[in-house]
């Protein structure tokens, strides 16, 4: 299959699919908008629950115990990625193909058989190894068995939830994400307040929330019904295909986890659990803000891009990716600006007093996370061509840079140094990807839109700073945050209209049609 696609330089085109005559691809943008709205609850509720959890638990537990829990969380999420990453990414890639061939139900049954046999074997192995391993874990030994169940249940939940996503069942995906987020928080709070004021409650809450949702997901996917037709068995050919595609992607996903979480271990090694707690609390607060905007759009975009590729629209994929990248910039830049301007005020509201000094790391973590999520659109062309080893090489370079810089900087500068290295290593990935993608499906960045959106973001920042300076110390911090949000949003959207970045259909959506002309 050729990778030489038509020129779709956004400087010479509108950058949106509504200007094309291809009704099928124009429908992608419409579907992107509606699916993004359906995915919003899957991000807003978990983000709100996470922020609420951080706000509550950083007031109950001091930095030391909270840092202990943070390291358990790091290990669990990393292990979950190792177990589920290859299956999850393969599912997103191949389910649309089987659906197009009319073999969706058979695929889900065969895939489900692989998932559940694999999960059972891993859980049995983890429990058998538990007693000898616990002798080497010190204070963390008490978490082992609950954490083992947490890992396997979380991996199965993640894979099954992405079956809904790959099948364009955005409402079902959102429903289970919301159920898990709420259940996790409620169960953790119940344990802490009714049983014991122990961080173990956070681990138990997460584990139980995953476990109770697994069977309802299996039923809704139709696997029990499909088993009656196709039987429960391991399809060796399918397993080989999934593993061949998914193994390099698993390496990439694991690399992402190394980038995201390895700094906690290095901080623990050189500076102690207290700094881990401060760093983790602020890091979580920041990333939730970016994910709140980035995840719904990306969750909707990925299956649509794959579906377009599998249904014969390869020639326009480059334009689709470029357009979706622009939408990401428009929606994410104001969040980045607002969070940086009001970082001190945000941590005052959401974090306990011992954790608030960490607000100085927010700009670095936020900008790094923003650039990383931007790159998620850029490497879609490489994934479509199944050149996943390229992605693995790029993320491996970022991981090496991250770990080396952390080992040099963290001993002297602590968690603040870790924030800087996070920004550097996260920013490196989209830079390398931009140039490497030219050999595959080039990532065409809409540079004119980048300039317009950046200028509009600066306008929003100036409006926010004006509110902050004018109201500081005069009104409650929540009032400052609210008025700053309104002023910054109005300035940002107004600036977008002034520089004529918004298209006609976008102006209609926000009620500004005709004002940018």
C-alpha positions as CSV (number, residue, x, y, z in Angstrom):
1,X,0.0,0.0,0.0
2,X,1.5,3.3,-1.0
3,X,2.0,6.0,1.6
4,X,2.3,8.8,-1.0
5,X,-0.8,10.8,-0.3
6,X,-2.1,14.0,-1.9
7,X,-0.8,17.3,-0.6
8,X,-3.1,18.6,2.1
9,X,-1.0,21.5,3.4
10,X,-3.4,23.4,5.6
11,X,-1.9,26.7,4.5
12,X,-3.5,26.0,1.0
13,X,-6.6,24.3,2.2
14,X,-9.3,25.2,4.8
15,X,-8.0,22.5,7.1
16,X,-11.5,21.2,7.8
17,X,-13.5,18.4,6.0
18,X,-16.6,20.5,5.6
19,X,-14.9,22.2,2.6
20,X,-14.5,19.0,0.7
21,X,-17.1,17.4,-1.6
22,X,-16.7,14.0,0.0
23,X,-19.9,13.6,2.1
24,X,-18.6,10.4,3.7
25,X,-15.5,12.1,5.1
26,X,-17.4,15.3,6.0
27,X,-19.5,13.0,8.1
28,X,-16.5,12.1,10.1
29,X,-16.3,15.6,11.5
30,X,-19.9,15.5,12.4
31,X,-19.4,12.1,14.0
32,X,-16.3,13.4,15.8
33,X,-18.4,16.1,17.4
34,X,-21.2,13.9,18.6
35,X,-18.9,11.1,19.8
36,X,-16.7,13.6,21.6
37,X,-19.8,14.8,23.5
38,X,-20.7,11.2,24.4
39,X,-17.1,10.6,25.7
40,X,-17.3,13.7,27.8
41,X,-18.9,12.0,30.8
42,X,-16.1,9.3,30.6
43,X,-13.6,12.1,31.3
44,X,-15.4,14.7,33.3
45,X,-16.7,12.3,36.0
46,X,-13.4,10.4,36.4
47,X,-11.4,13.6,36.4
48,X,-13.8,15.2,38.9
49,X,-13.6,12.0,41.1
50,X,-9.8,12.0,40.9
51,X,-9.6,15.7,41.8
52,X,-12.1,15.2,44.6
53,X,-10.1,12.2,45.9
54,X,-6.9,14.1,45.8
55,X,-8.5,17.0,47.7
56,X,-9.9,14.7,50.4
57,X,-7.1,12.3,50.8
58,X,-4.3,14.9,50.9
59,X,-6.2,16.4,53.8
60,X,-6.5,13.0,55.6
61,X,-3.1,11.5,55.0
62,X,0.3,13.3,55.3
63,X,2.7,13.3,52.3
64,X,4.6,10.2,53.6
65,X,1.7,7.7,53.5
66,X,0.2,9.3,50.4
67,X,3.5,8.9,48.7
68,X,3.5,5.2,49.7
69,X,0.2,4.8,48.0
70,X,1.4,6.7,45.0
71,X,4.2,4.2,44.5
72,X,1.8,1.3,44.8
73,X,-0.3,3.0,42.1
74,X,2.7,3.4,39.9
75,X,3.5,-0.3,40.1
76,X,-0.1,-1.4,39.5
77,X,-0.7,0.9,36.5
78,X,2.6,-0.2,35.0
79,X,1.8,-3.8,35.4
80,X,-1.6,-3.3,34.0
81,X,-0.2,-1.7,30.9
82,X,2.2,-4.7,30.4
83,X,-0.7,-7.1,30.6
84,X,-3.3,-5.2,28.7
85,X,-1.5,-2.9,26.3
86,X,-0.9,-5.3,23.5
87,X,-4.5,-6.6,23.6
88,X,-6.0,-3.1,23.9
89,X,-4.1,-1.6,21.0
90,X,-4.6,-4.7,18.8
91,X,-8.3,-4.5,19.5
92,X,-8.5,-0.9,18.4
93,X,-6.7,-1.7,15.2
94,X,-8.4,-4.9,14.1
95,X,-12.0,-4.8,15.4
96,X,-13.1,-2.4,12.7
97,X,-11.7,-4.7,10.0
98,X,-13.6,-7.7,11.3
99,X,-16.7,-5.6,11.6
100,X,-16.4,-4.5,8.0
101,X,-16.1,-8.2,7.0
102,X,-19.3,-9.0,9.0
103,X,-17.4,-11.1,11.6
104,X,-17.8,-8.9,14.6
105,X,-19.5,-11.4,16.9
106,X,-17.1,-14.1,16.1
107,X,-14.1,-11.8,16.6
108,X,-15.4,-10.7,20.1
109,X,-15.8,-14.3,21.2
110,X,-12.4,-15.3,20.0
111,X,-10.8,-12.2,21.5
112,X,-12.7,-12.7,24.8
113,X,-11.4,-16.2,25.0
114,X,-7.9,-15.0,24.7
115,X,-8.4,-12.2,27.2
116,X,-10.0,-14.4,30.0
117,X,-7.6,-17.3,29.7
118,X,-4.7,-15.0,29.7
119,X,-6.1,-13.1,32.8
120,X,-6.7,-16.3,34.7
121,X,-3.2,-17.6,34.1
122,X,-1.6,-14.3,35.2
123,X,-3.7,-14.0,38.3
124,X,-2.8,-17.6,39.3
125,X,0.9,-17.0,38.7
126,X,0.8,-13.7,40.7
127,X,-0.9,-15.4,43.7
128,X,1.5,-18.3,43.7
129,X,4.5,-16.1,43.6
130,X,3.1,-13.8,46.3
131,X,4.6,-15.4,49.5
132,X,8.2,-15.5,48.3
133,X,8.0,-12.1,46.7
134,X,6.5,-10.4,49.8
135,X,9.7,-11.1,51.8
136,X,11.5,-8.6,49.6
137,X,8.9,-5.8,49.6
138,X,9.3,-4.4,53.1
139,X,6.6,-2.0,54.1
140,X,4.9,-2.6,50.7
141,X,4.4,-6.3,51.3
142,X,0.9,-5.8,52.8
143,X,-0.4,-4.4,49.5
144,X,0.8,-7.3,47.4
145,X,-2.3,-9.6,47.2
146,X,-4.9,-6.9,46.8
147,X,-2.7,-5.1,44.3
148,X,-2.3,-8.4,42.2
149,X,-6.1,-8.6,41.9
150,X,-6.2,-4.9,41.1
151,X,-3.8,-5.4,38.2
152,X,-5.6,-8.3,36.6
153,X,-9.1,-6.9,37.1
154,X,-7.9,-3.5,35.8
155,X,-6.3,-5.1,32.7
156,X,-9.5,-7.0,31.8
157,X,-11.6,-3.9,32.4
158,X,-9.4,-1.8,30.2
159,X,-9.4,-4.2,27.3
160,X,-13.2,-4.8,27.4
161,X,-14.0,-1.1,27.7
162,X,-11.9,-0.4,24.6
163,X,-14.0,-3.1,22.8
164,X,-16.9,-0.6,23.1
165,X,-14.7,2.2,21.9
166,X,-13.3,0.3,18.9
167,X,-16.9,-0.6,17.9
168,X,-17.9,3.1,18.1
169,X,-20.1,2.4,21.2
170,X,-19.1,5.6,22.9
171,X,-22.1,5.7,25.2
172,X,-21.3,2.2,26.6
173,X,-17.6,3.1,27.0
174,X,-18.5,6.3,28.9
175,X,-21.0,4.5,31.2
176,X,-18.5,2.0,32.4
177,X,-15.7,4.6,32.9
178,X,-18.1,6.7,35.0
179,X,-19.2,3.7,37.0
180,X,-15.7,2.8,37.8
181,X,-14.6,6.3,38.8
182,X,-17.6,6.8,41.1
183,X,-17.4,3.3,42.5
184,X,-13.7,3.6,43.2
185,X,-14.1,6.9,45.1
186,X,-17.1,5.8,47.1
187,X,-15.6,2.5,48.1
188,X,-12.3,4.1,49.1
189,X,-14.1,6.8,51.2
190,X,-16.3,4.1,52.8
191,X,-13.2,2.1,53.8
192,X,-11.3,5.1,55.1
193,X,-14.2,6.5,57.2
194,X,-16.0,3.3,58.2
195,X,-13.3,0.7,58.5
196,X,-9.8,2.2,59.0
197,X,-8.1,5.5,58.2
198,X,-5.5,3.7,56.1
199,X,-4.2,4.3,52.6
200,X,-5.0,0.6,52.0
201,X,-8.6,1.8,51.5
202,X,-7.6,3.5,48.3
203,X,-6.2,0.2,47.0
204,X,-9.2,-1.8,48.0
205,X,-11.6,0.7,46.5
206,X,-9.9,0.6,43.1
207,X,-9.8,-3.2,43.1
208,X,-13.4,-3.7,44.1
209,X,-14.7,-1.2,41.6
210,X,-13.0,-3.0,38.7
211,X,-14.1,-6.4,39.8
212,X,-17.8,-5.7,40.1
213,X,-18.0,-4.3,36.6
214,X,-16.3,-7.1,34.7
215,X,-19.3,-9.5,34.2
216,X,-21.8,-6.8,33.1
217,X,-19.3,-5.7,30.4
218,X,-19.0,-9.3,29.2
219,X,-22.8,-9.6,28.9
220,X,-23.2,-6.3,27.1
221,X,-20.5,-7.2,24.6
222,X,-22.6,-10.3,23.8
223,X,-19.8,-12.7,24.5
224,X,-22.0,-15.3,26.3
225,X,-24.4,-15.3,23.4
226,X,-21.6,-15.6,20.9
227,X,-20.0,-18.6,22.8
228,X,-23.1,-20.6,22.1
229,X,-22.6,-20.1,18.4
230,X,-18.8,-20.2,18.1
231,X,-17.6,-21.9,21.3
232,X,-15.0,-20.9,23.8
233,X,-11.6,-21.6,22.3
234,X,-8.2,-20.0,21.6
235,X,-7.8,-19.0,18.0
236,X,-4.1,-19.5,17.3
237,X,-4.1,-17.5,14.1
238,X,-5.8,-14.5,15.8
239,X,-3.5,-14.7,18.8
240,X,-0.5,-14.6,16.5
241,X,-1.9,-11.5,14.6
242,X,-2.7,-9.7,17.8
243,X,0.7,-10.4,19.3
244,X,2.6,-9.5,16.2
245,X,0.9,-6.1,16.0
246,X,0.5,-5.5,19.8
247,X,4.0,-6.5,21.1
248,X,5.8,-3.4,19.7
249,X,2.8,-1.2,20.7
250,X,3.0,-2.8,24.2
251,X,6.6,-1.7,24.3
252,X,5.5,1.8,23.3
253,X,2.7,1.9,26.0
254,X,5.2,0.6,28.6
255,X,7.6,3.4,27.5
256,X,4.8,5.9,28.1
257,X,4.4,4.5,31.6
258,X,8.1,4.8,32.2
259,X,7.9,8.4,31.1
260,X,4.9,9.0,33.3
261,X,5.9,7.2,36.4
262,X,9.6,6.5,36.7
263,X,10.4,9.8,38.2
264,X,8.5,8.8,41.4
265,X,10.9,5.9,42.0
266,X,13.9,8.2,41.4
267,X,12.5,10.8,43.8
268,X,11.8,8.1,46.3
269,X,15.4,6.8,46.0
270,X,17.1,10.2,46.4
271,X,14.6,12.4,48.3
272,X,12.0,10.2,50.1
273,X,8.3,9.4,50.1
274,X,7.3,12.9,51.3
275,X,8.5,14.5,48.0
276,X,6.9,11.7,46.1
277,X,3.6,12.6,47.7
278,X,3.9,16.3,46.9
279,X,5.0,15.6,43.4
280,X,2.3,13.0,42.7
281,X,-0.6,15.2,44.1
282,X,0.3,18.2,41.9
283,X,1.1,15.9,38.9
284,X,-2.4,14.3,39.2
285,X,-4.1,17.6,39.5
286,X,-2.4,18.9,36.4
287,X,-2.8,15.9,34.1
288,X,-6.5,15.6,35.0
289,X,-7.0,19.1,33.6
290,X,-5.4,18.3,30.3
291,X,-7.1,14.9,30.0
292,X,-10.4,16.5,30.7
293,X,-10.2,18.2,27.3
294,X,-7.8,15.9,25.4
295,X,-9.3,12.5,26.1
296,X,-12.9,12.9,24.8
297,X,-11.7,14.2,21.5
298,X,-8.9,11.6,21.2
299,X,-11.3,8.8,22.2
300,X,-13.7,9.8,19.5
301,X,-11.0,10.5,16.9
302,X,-9.0,7.2,17.0
303,X,-11.7,4.8,16.1
304,X,-13.0,7.2,13.4
305,X,-9.6,7.4,11.8
306,X,-9.2,3.6,11.8
307,X,-12.7,3.2,10.5
308,X,-12.1,5.6,7.7
309,X,-8.9,3.8,6.8
310,X,-10.6,0.4,6.7
311,X,-13.6,1.6,4.7
312,X,-11.6,2.9,1.7
313,X,-10.7,6.5,2.5
314,X,-6.9,6.1,2.8
315,X,-6.3,9.0,0.4
316,X,-7.7,11.6,2.8
317,X,-6.3,10.2,6.1
318,X,-3.6,12.8,6.1
319,X,-6.1,15.6,5.9
320,X,-8.3,14.0,8.6
321,X,-5.4,13.7,11.0
322,X,-4.4,17.3,10.3
323,X,-7.9,18.6,10.9
324,X,-8.3,16.6,14.1
325,X,-4.9,17.9,15.3
326,X,-6.3,21.4,14.9
327,X,-9.4,20.7,16.9
328,X,-7.1,19.4,19.7
329,X,-5.2,22.7,19.8
330,X,-8.3,24.8,19.8
331,X,-9.8,23.0,22.8
332,X,-6.6,22.4,24.8
333,X,-4.8,25.7,24.7
334,X,-7.2,27.6,26.9
335,X,-7.0,24.9,29.5
336,X,-3.2,25.1,29.5
337,X,-3.3,28.8,29.8
338,X,-5.8,29.0,32.5
339,X,-4.1,26.3,34.7
340,X,-0.7,28.0,34.4
341,X,-2.0,31.5,35.2
342,X,-4.0,30.3,38.2
343,X,-1.8,27.4,39.4
344,X,-1.4,28.8,43.0
345,X,-5.1,29.4,43.4
346,X,-6.0,25.9,42.0
347,X,-3.8,24.0,44.5
348,X,-5.1,26.2,47.3
349,X,-8.6,24.9,46.6
350,X,-7.8,21.3,45.8
351,X,-4.8,20.2,47.8
352,X,-4.0,20.0,51.5
353,X,-1.6,22.6,52.8
354,X,1.6,20.4,53.0
355,X,1.2,19.7,49.2
356,X,0.7,23.2,48.0
357,X,4.3,24.2,47.7
358,X,4.4,21.9,44.6
359,X,2.4,24.3,42.5
360,X,5.7,25.5,41.0
361,X,6.0,22.3,38.9
362,X,2.6,22.8,37.2
363,X,3.8,24.8,34.1
364,X,6.4,22.1,33.2
365,X,4.1,19.1,33.7
366,X,1.2,20.8,32.0
367,X,3.1,21.9,28.9
368,X,4.8,18.5,28.6
369,X,1.4,16.7,28.9
370,X,-0.1,19.1,26.3
371,X,2.6,18.4,23.7
372,X,2.5,14.6,24.4
373,X,-1.2,14.5,23.7
374,X,-0.8,16.5,20.6
375,X,1.6,13.9,19.3
376,X,-1.1,11.2,19.7
377,X,-2.6,12.5,16.5
378,X,0.7,12.7,14.7
379,X,1.6,9.0,15.1
380,X,-1.8,7.7,13.9
381,X,-0.5,7.4,10.3
382,X,2.4,5.2,11.6
383,X,-0.1,3.0,13.5
384,X,-2.3,2.6,10.5
385,X,0.6,1.3,8.4
386,X,1.4,-1.1,11.3
387,X,4.9,0.3,11.7
388,X,4.6,0.2,15.5
389,X,8.3,-0.6,15.9
390,X,9.0,3.0,14.9
391,X,6.9,4.3,17.7
392,X,8.6,2.0,20.1
393,X,12.1,3.3,19.1
394,X,10.9,6.9,19.5
395,X,9.5,6.4,22.9
396,X,12.5,4.4,24.0
397,X,14.7,7.4,23.2
398,X,12.4,9.6,25.3
399,X,12.6,7.2,28.2
400,X,16.4,7.1,28.1
401,X,16.6,10.8,28.1
402,X,14.0,11.0,30.9
403,X,15.8,8.5,33.2
404,X,19.3,9.9,32.6
405,X,18.2,13.5,33.2
406,X,16.3,12.4,36.4
407,X,19.4,10.6,37.8
408,X,21.4,13.7,37.2
409,X,19.0,16.4,38.3
410,X,16.7,14.9,41.0
411,X,19.4,14.3,43.6
412,X,20.1,18.0,43.7
413,X,16.8,19.6,42.8
414,X,14.3,17.0,43.9
415,X,10.8,16.9,42.5
416,X,11.1,20.3,40.9
417,X,14.0,19.0,38.8
418,X,11.8,15.9,37.9
419,X,9.1,18.3,36.5
420,X,11.7,19.9,34.2
421,X,12.9,16.5,32.9
422,X,9.3,15.5,32.3
423,X,8.7,18.5,30.1
424,X,11.9,17.9,28.1
425,X,11.3,14.2,27.5
426,X,7.6,14.7,26.6
427,X,8.4,17.5,24.2
428,X,11.0,15.4,22.5
429,X,8.5,12.9,21.2
430,X,6.4,15.1,19.0
431,X,9.5,16.8,17.6
432,X,11.0,13.5,16.5
433,X,7.6,12.2,15.3
434,X,7.1,15.2,13.1
435,X,10.2,14.5,11.1
436,X,10.0,10.7,11.2
437,X,6.4,10.6,10.0
438,X,7.5,12.0,6.6
439,X,8.7,8.6,5.6
440,X,5.2,7.1,6.3
441,X,2.0,9.2,6.4
442,X,3.4,12.7,7.1
443,X,1.9,14.6,10.1
444,X,0.9,17.8,8.5
445,X,0.7,20.3,11.3
446,X,-1.6,23.3,10.6
447,X,1.1,25.9,11.4
448,X,-1.1,28.9,10.6
449,X,-3.6,27.6,13.1
450,X,-0.9,27.0,15.6
451,X,0.1,30.7,15.4
452,X,-3.5,32.0,15.6
453,X,-4.4,29.7,18.5
454,X,-1.2,30.7,20.4
455,X,-1.9,34.4,19.9
456,X,-5.4,33.8,21.1
457,X,-4.1,31.9,24.1
458,X,-1.9,34.8,25.0
459,X,-4.9,37.1,24.9
460,X,-6.7,34.8,27.3
461,X,-3.7,34.7,29.6
462,X,-3.5,38.5,29.7
463,X,-7.2,38.7,30.7
464,X,-6.6,36.0,33.4
465,X,-3.6,37.9,34.8
466,X,-5.6,41.1,34.9
467,X,-8.3,39.4,37.0
468,X,-5.7,37.7,39.2
469,X,-3.8,40.9,39.9
470,X,-7.0,43.0,40.4
471,X,-8.8,40.7,42.8
472,X,-5.9,39.0,44.7
473,X,-6.5,39.2,48.4
474,X,-9.8,41.1,48.0
475,X,-12.3,38.2,47.4
476,X,-12.4,34.4,48.0
477,X,-10.1,32.4,45.8
478,X,-13.1,30.6,44.2
479,X,-14.4,34.0,43.0
480,X,-11.0,34.8,41.5
481,X,-10.9,31.4,39.7
482,X,-14.5,31.8,38.4
483,X,-14.1,35.4,37.1
484,X,-10.7,34.5,35.7
485,X,-12.3,31.6,33.8
486,X,-15.0,33.8,32.3
487,X,-12.7,36.6,31.4
488,X,-10.0,34.3,29.9
489,X,-12.6,32.3,27.9
490,X,-14.2,35.4,26.4
491,X,-10.8,36.9,25.5
492,X,-9.7,33.6,23.9
493,X,-12.8,33.0,21.8
494,X,-12.9,36.7,20.8
495,X,-9.3,36.6,19.7
496,X,-9.9,33.4,17.6
497,X,-12.7,35.2,15.8
498,X,-10.6,38.3,15.2
499,X,-7.7,36.3,13.7
500,X,-10.3,34.5,11.6
501,X,-9.2,31.1,12.9
502,X,-12.8,29.9,13.4
503,X,-14.6,28.5,10.4
504,X,-18.2,29.4,9.6
505,X,-19.7,26.2,11.1
506,X,-17.6,26.7,14.2
507,X,-18.8,30.3,14.6
508,X,-22.3,29.0,14.4
509,X,-21.7,26.6,17.2
510,X,-20.6,29.4,19.6
511,X,-23.0,32.1,18.3
512,X,-20.4,34.3,16.7
513,X,-21.4,33.8,13.0
514,X,-20.4,36.8,10.9
515,X,-18.3,38.6,13.5
516,X,-15.0,37.4,12.2
517,X,-15.6,38.7,8.7
